[in-house]
Amino acid sequence: MGVKIRLLSIFFLILFAAVIVRLFYWQIIKGSVLSQDAQAQYSSSKVTSAPRGNILASDGTYWVVRTQGWLPWANPKMLTDSVQAVANRLAPFFVKDPTDKVELMDEVDKLQGILSKSNLSWVSLGGKMDDPTKRNIDALGIRGIGFDPEEDSYYPEASSAAHILGFVGKDSSGHDVGYFGLEGYYDLPLSGKPGFMGGEKNALGAPILSGGTMEVSAVPGVDLLTNVDKRIQILAETELANGIQKYQAKGGSVTIMDPYTGKIMAMASLPSFDPSNYSQYSNEVFKNTVISDSFEPGSIFKPIVMASAIDAGLVTPDTECDICSGPINVDGFQIRTWDNKYRSNSTMTEVIINSDNVGMSFVGQKLGADKLYNYLNSFGIGKTTGIDLQGEAAPPLRKKGSWSNVDLDTASFGQGVAVTGIEMVRAISVIANGGYLVTPRVVDSIRGDGWQQPVNTDPPVRIISEKAAQEAAQMMVQAANLGEAKWCKISGFDNVAGKTGTAQIPVAGHYDPVNTNHSFIGFAPADHPKFVMLVTLDSPQASPWASETAAPLWFSIARDLFPYLGVQPSS
């Protein structure tokens, strides 16, 4: 009898211990999880999305409009028609060209594969579609096809200004995120702030009206009002496309900026993409070459070096070059003129007119490596400009104190130093505006519900004296009127400042023996410019010289730009 009692006592002790352990597990270890599960049974919450802001041109018309979009889906279990029949009826709405039989059949096969998943209650049929397309599919009356609302972006000017705008895609969590250009740079203010709705519900999931609710309204994203002029932007894109075809170039760019304010009036880069169908393009195309790709500028760099030497008091426009009678040897390298013509005692103005590399070596040697480095640094060379576009990059200058003699000489005529297009436009603007460095800016102001606020920019900083800027500008006027590109100048407009650039392309430690990059940069009128414009062409094959490719393209754009901006003929 005593043994039975002891066994029974041990059994109850073990049972009691097991209950204690189990209670400890549920109340202590799993307590927070169970609490959350319990709360989920009687409370509900929902995050409400905020509408994304629009992007507008300088005249108030739209570059990007946020519209109602739809995500199509299907419940294969609810389909009453055959999978093949449904796929055949839907396919024309999911292809770019319904008359393309190959594309259409590929889409039919794809949809059949998706709709055949009869064990699923929900499958996605593809990306966003607009409201008219949704209505047309609804009109088919196919049971088991539905749509979820999803904000979309509409581009009234199609692919125009794509590199400025960027696009809206999905992040790893499936949320809308801006990539590249303005969409990427201003993603946070464009996105706004999501809202929240919370309350209590009964066991059946119905809301309890007396249980209290909490709601935080979503804050819409702001609109961006840009400085980009639609007519100038479309002009630049059209002429650039024609120029690339005419001069057989791989690509190119056009950048137009107000030299006094830094306002970007146009920025075109080709090849480009369609932001409404960005998934059809490779990532490489999304990069804006004006702000992301560097190149050796060649002769368009010469006015910057010349203006620096004038500002330093080392040369004047009439200073004569005493080493310009022939090629010069520097550290075992021979520096020659581009046309193998040598002009003894050329003045500094003639050095710019004739784009004389030996003459620029003379200027570089006058400055010295450290002083030239300091001036280039103050002009913003080797640094990002701070433009409000996502993706800007700038290769740094060679470290101060490490420049050899040949580095100094080649940098003085634009080789051995790398810049981006926007760096060059800002640097030449210093000469155009009387000596000030400005910050390039795409967005003029942001706008919300009932308010508008200008975008703050850094104030202009004086880099060189007004006298040095004016003298360098007049040297560029002489280059445009008397230099190698004088044949393409516009009759009556003698007050245009400009400079060509034909630069070798560095490839794996040496220069490409065949291809060169061509450019032309200028402003008008020279005494009080309305714009600075840079044109670049990547490896044009029609001619080896920028004076026969980039320069005529620049003047072709300027011909329409002059009357639009009120640039009057000088004679």
N, C-alpha and C positions, 0 to 999 in steps of 0.2 A: 504493500500500500504506500509506504514512504517513497519507494522508487518512482511510482506513478506520479505522485505529487511533485517530486523534484523534476521529472521529465516535463510535466505540464507547466511548471514554473519557468523552466528554461525556454519552452516553446513560446510562452507569452512574452518573456523578456526579448527573445529574438524578434517576435512580431512587433513589439513596441519599438524596438530599435529601428526596425525597417520603416515603420510609420514615421518616426522622427527624421530618419534620413530622407525619406520621400518628401516630407513637408519642407525640410531644409532646401531640397533641390527646387521644389516649385515656388517657394516663397522668397528664397534668397537668390539662388542662382538664376532661375528663370522668371523672377518677379517682374523685372522691367519689361520683358517680352510679353508676358501675359497681360500686364497693364496696358501696353500698347494695343494688343489684340482686343482687349475689352473696350478700350476707348474707340477703336475702329468700328466696333459693333453699334455704338450709339452716337458717334460723331462723324461728320463728313467734312471734307475740305476740298477746295478746288482752286488751282492757280489760274488766274485769268491773264491772257496775253495782252501786251500793249501794242497798239498799232505803230509800225515803224514810220519814221519821218520821210518826207519827200525830198528830192534834190531838184533845185531850180536853176535856170540860166540867169544871166545878168538882167534880162528884160522881164523876168518874172514868169516866163513860160517853163514848162517842165522838161527836165532831163529824165527823171525817174518819178513815176506815180505809183503809190501803193494801192493795189486793187484787191478785190475778193477773188481768191483762188480756191481750187478744190483738189483734194487727194482722192482719186478713185480707188474703190476696193470692191471685192466680191465675197459672197458667202457661197462657196461651191455646193453646200448642202441644200441651198434653196433654189438652185437652178432647175427650171422646168424644161428648158430646151437643151439640146445636146451641146456638149462642150465645143464641138467643132462649129456648130451654127452660131453660138454666142461669140466665139473668137472671130469668125468671119465678119460678123456685124460690128464688132468693136474695133477691129484692127485699123480701119481708115482714120479713126480719131487719134491714134497713137503714133502715126508716122508723119514725117515732114511733107512727103509728096505721095498722096494716095494713088497717083497714076504710075508710080514706080512699082512694077509688079514684083521685082525681086525683094525690095524693101517691105512691101505689103505681105508677101508670103512669109518672110522671116518673122514679122510681127505676129502673124496668125499662129505660127509654130510656137512662138514664145508665150502667147496668151493661152494656147491650148495646154501647155505645160503647167502654167499657173492654175488654171481653172480645173485641172484634173485632180487636184489635191482634195478629194472628196471627204477626207477625214478632218478637214479644217473648217472652221466657221468664219474665218476672216483671212483674206490674202490681199496684199497690195497689188494693184495693177500697173503702177508706174508713178511718174512724177506729177507735179502740179499741172492743172489745166485751167483755162479761163472759164468765165461764166457762160459765154455762148456755147462752148464745147460741151459743158456739163448739161445745158438745157437740151442740146441736140441728142445726147445719149439718153437723157431722161425720156425724151419723146419716143425712143424705141420701145419703152415699156418692158425692159428685160428684168424679170424677177431675179433678185439676188445680187443686183448691182447697186452700190451706194457711194456716197461721197462724204468726206469730212472737210469742214471749212478750213482753209489755210491761206494766210495772206500771201499775195503774189506781188511781183514788181512788173510794171509796164513801162516800156521805153518808147516814147513817141517818136524819137529820132533813130529808132532801130539800134544799130551798132555804133553810131556816132558817139565820140568821146568815151569809148569803152575803157580805155586805160586811165582816164581821169576818174570815172565813176567806180570801177571795180564791179563786184557782184555780190549777191547774197546767196550763201550756200548753207549746208548743215555741218554742225560740229559732231563730235563723237557721241553726244547725247541726243542727237536729232533736233537740236534747237537751231533756229536761224541765226547766222553769224555773217558779218560783212568781211569780205576778203579783198585785199588790194585797193588802191585808189582811195576815194572818199569813203566808200562803204567800210573799208577796213580801218582807216585812220579815225573816223568819227563813229565807229560802231556803237560805243556806249551811249552817246547822246541821241543817235538815230534810233536805237532800240527802245528807249524809254525804260519804264519800270513796271514789271508785272504786278497785277493785283491779286487779291485773295478773298475767297468766300468760304465761310465755315459755319457749321450749325450742328444740331442734334437730330437723330433719326430713330425710328422705332425698329423692332426686330425684323419688320418686313422691308426696311430700307426707306420708308416714307418719312419726309421731314416732320419734326415735331414743332408746330408753330409756336407753342408756348415755351419752347426750350431755349429761345434766344439765338440770335445769329450774329455773326461778325463779318463785315465786308470792308475791304480796303480797295479802293478803286485803282485801276491801272493808270499810270501816267504815260500819255502818248509820247513818242519820240519827237524830237524837234525837226523842223525843216531846215535845210541848208540852202542859202541863197548864194550862188557862186558868182565869181567875176567872169566866168567863161561866156563869151558872146557866141550865140548859136551861128550867126551868119559867118563870123570869122572862123569858127571851128570847122564848119562844113566846107568853107572855101579852102582852108589849109588841108583838110583831108582829101578833097577832090583833086587839088593840084599836086599833092604828094603822091597820090596813086598814079596820076598821069605821068609824073616825073620818074617814078620807079620803073614804070613800063617803058617809057621813052629812052631812059638811060641804062636800062637793063641792070638795075641794082637789086640786091637781095632784100633790102628794106631801107627804111629812112625815117626821119622825124622832122617835125616843124614845131617850134616853140615861139610864142609871141607874148611879150610881157610889157607892161607899163614900167619904164625904168625908174620913175619917181616913187611909185607906190608898191611895186612888186606884184601888182595884180596880174594874174595869168589870164590873158584874153583867149588863148587857144593853145592846145598841146595835142599834137597828133603823132601817132607812132604806128608804123606798119611793118610787119603783118599785125593784124588786130583780131578781135573775136566778137561774138555776139553775146552780151551779158545775160540775155534771156535764155540762151542755150549753152551756157558755159561748159556743161559736161561733155560737149562734143569736141572740146579742144584740149590740147596738151598743156601742161602746167607752164611750159616755157613761154607760150604766147601771152600769158597773163602779165608778164613782167613789162613794166613801162620803161623802155630803153632810155628815155630822157632823164629819168631819175635813178635808174638802177645799173645801167651799162656804162662802163668807162671806155675811153678811147684816147689815143694820143692826138691832140688837137692840131698839130702842125701850125701853119702860118696864121690861123685866126688867134693864136696865142701871142703873136708878136706885139700887137698894140698894148697889151697888159704890161709886158716887160718894158716897152718903150716909155709908157706913161710913168712907170716906177722910176726909171732913170731920169726922166724930166723932173719928176717931183723931188728926187734926191739932189737935184742941181748938178748932175754929172754930164748931161747933154742938153742941147736945145734942138729945135727942129733944123737949125742950120749947121749944127756941128758936123764936121767932115770925118769920114771914116778913113784912117790912115793905113788900114790893112786890107782894103777891099780890091786891091789890084790883081788878086789871084787867090787860089785855094790856100787854106792854112792848115798846118799840122798841129794837132793837139793830142798829147799823150799817145802818139803813134797812129792816131786816126786823122784822116783827111776830111776837112769840111769844105764843101763846094756849094756853089749856087745851084738852084733847081734847073736853070737853063744853060749852065756852064758859060755864062757871060759875066764878065767882071768889069766894074766901073770904078776907076780910081777916084778917091776923094769924094765919094757919094755923100750927100747930106743925109741926115737922119730921116728927113721926109722922103728922100729918094730911096732909102733903104726899105721903108714901108711900101712905097709905090711899087718897087721892083721885087718885093718879097725876098730880100737878099739875106741868105743865111749867114754869110761871112760878116755882113754889116751887123746882124743881130748878135753874133759872137763878140764883136767889138763892144756892143752895148752891155752884154752880159759880163764881160771882163771889167768894164768900168764899174759895174755894180759890185761884183764879187759875190761869192756863193752865199755868205751869211746874210748880206743885205738883200739879195734877191729872194732868199728863203723868207725873210721877214715880210717883204712886200707881198709875195705870193700868198703867204699865210693870212695877211690882212685883207687881201682880195677874196678870201674864202676858198682858195685852191687847196685841195686835200681834206676838206671838211664838208659835212652835210650842210645844206642850206637851211634846213628847218621847214621846208615846204610841207604843207598839210596834205600829204599823200602817203599812204602806206607803201613801204618798199624802197625808200631812198637809201642809197649806199654811196660811199665816196672813198676811193683808194687814197691813203695818206701820202703826203709828200715824203720823199727820201729824207731820212733823219738829218736834222741840222748838224753840221760838223762832219758829215760823212761824204760830202759832195767832192768828187774829183774835178779836175779841170775840164775834162770832156763832159762830165755831167752838167757843169755850169753852162758850157757853150751850147750843148744840144737842147737843154731846157730853155735857153733864150730864144730858140726858134720853134719850140713846141714839140720836141721829140724827147723821149725818155721821161716824160711826165704824163700822168693820166688824169683825165677829168670826166665828169658827166656833162650832158647837155645843159642841165639846169645850172651847174656851176659856171659854165661859160657865159650863159645869158646873164647871170647875176654879176659876174666880173666885168663884162663889157658894159653893163648898165652903169657901173661906177664912172666910166668915161662919158657915157651919154648924159648922165644927170648932174654932172659938175663935181663929182668926187665922192659920192656917198654910197655905202654898201647897204642894200635893202634886203628884206626877207621876202622871198617869193610866197605868194598867198593865193590859193584857189578859192576859198570861201570868204565872202565879204561879211556875211552876218548869219545868225541863227534866229529862227522864228518859232515861237510857241503860240498857244491859244491866247491871243490878245496882246502879245508882246513881241518885240524884236530887238536884238542886241548885236552890235558889231563885234567881229572877232578881233581880239587884241593882237597886235603884232609888235615886234621889237622896233623901236625908233631907228631911223637911218643913222649910220655912223660914218663920219668923214674919214676917208682912207687916203686920199691925195688932195692936193690943193685944187681949187677951181681952175687956176691958170694951167696946171699940168693936164687936167682933164680936157680943157678946151683945146689946147695945142695938140694933144693926142687925137681928139675928135677931128680936127682939121686935117691931120695927116691921113686919117681914114677916108675923109672926103676926097683928098687927092688920089688915094689908092683906088677908090671907086670910079673916079673920072679918068684916070690916066693909067691904071694898072692893067693886068692881063684880062680882067673881066669888063673892061670899058665898053666892049662891043655890045653888051647886053643891057646897058643902062637905059633908063627911060628918058626920052627926049624932053627937055625942059626942066627936069628935076636934077639940078646940079648940086643940090645940098643934101645928098645922101651919103652917109658914112658907111663904109663897108670894107670887108677883108675876106679874101678866099683862104681856104686851107686844104692842102692835099697832103695827107699824112700816111706814112707807112704803117702797116699793121703788124704788131709783134706776134710771132708764132713760135712757141717752144724755144725761147732763147735767141731767136733771130727774127728778121723781118721777112714777111711774105714777099717773094721776088716778083709777083705778078699783080696782086690786088692792092688797092689803096682806098682809104676812106676820104670822102670829099665833103667839104662844108663851106658855108658862106654865112657870115654874121654881119649884121648892119643895123642902123637905126636912121630914122628920118622924122622931121627935118633935123639936120645936125645941130642947129643952134638951140632947139627946144623940142626934143623928140617926142612923138606920140606913141612910139613903140620901139622895142628892140626885137629882132627876129633872128633865130638861128635855124638854118636848114642843113640837115645832114643826109648823106646818101652812103649806104653800106656797099662797098665793092662794086660800083657801077662799071659796066664793061664797054659802054659806048665811047668813052674817052678816058685817058689817064689823068686829066686835069680838072680840078674843081671849077675853073673858069669856064668850062664848057658843059658843066652838068649842074652843080649846086647853085652857082651864081645865076644862070638864067632861070632856074626854078624859083629862086628868091625873088627876082624881079617880076616874074610872072604872077606871084602872089601879091607882091607890092603894088602891081598895076591896078588891082581891084581894091586893095587896102587903102591906098592914098585917098581916093574920093570918099570912101566910107568914113575914114577917120578925120577928114578935113585937112589933109596934107596938100598944101598948095604948091604949084610949080614955082620954081625960083626965077624962071625966065619964060 
